[in-house]
Amino acid sequence: MTITVLAFGITRDICGQRRFTLDLPEKTSSDALLAILQEKYPPLRQLSSLLVAVNESYAEPGHVLADGDEVALIPPVSGG
């Protein structure tokens, strides 16, 4: 299956692009995707938290991805 990954903030800097596609095995979970991305882009491991949204909704750990999903990587944010 093919998904689209949108990288925001520091994740865009780490991945070197804002939008890219990944080919994954069927029934890959959001947790497995993060592990794959952390293997490919080791600095992602250093983030204090990293949220995943699938098709514009926050994904629970273990969410199973489907072909054509759009996954957003949402890094920690600070502000006031």
N, C-alpha and C positions, 0 to 999 in steps of 0.2 A: 504494500500500500504506500501511497505517497501523501505526505502531509506538508503543509506550509508552516514555517516557523517565522514569527515576527519577534525581533529582538529590540527591546527598549532600553534606554539609559546605558548603564555600564555593560549590560549584556551585548548591546550592539557593538561597543568598542571591543569587547573580548572576542566576539564571533567575527568581527571584521565586516559585517554586513547587517543591514536592517531586516532583510527578508530573504529567505532561502528555502529550498525544498529538501526533504529527506525521504529516502526510501526505507521503509521499516517492515519487519515481519508483521503479518496479520496479528491482531489482538495485542499489540504492544501497549503497555500501560503508561500513564503519565510519569510514574516513578522510573520505569525502565527508560523512557525517553530522556529524563534528566540524567540518568547514569550514562547513557550514550553520549549526551552532550558534554558532560563533565569529563568523560574520557577523551573526547575530541578537542575540547577547550578546557584544559586543566584549571585556568584561573577562575572558572565558574565555581569551583569547589570552595573558594575563599569567601564567597558571598555569605553574609550572615543569614540571609533567607532569600528564597527565590520562589515566587508564586507562578503557577501555570494557569492560564485561561485557555479553554478550548471553545472555539466558536463564540467568543465574547462572554463566556461565563466561567467563573472560577471553577477549576477542576479539583475534586477531592483526590487525595492520594489513592492510587490504584485505578483511577478512571481509565477505561479501555478506549484507546483511540481508534478512529475509523478512517478509511480511505477518504481523502479530500478535506480532512479536518484542518482548521487553521488554529495553530497553537501560539499563544503569546507568552513570552518570558518576561515576567514583571519583577525587576530587581527591588531591593529595599529602597525606600524613599525617605527622605528627611525633609523637614520643613517646619514652619511655625506659623 
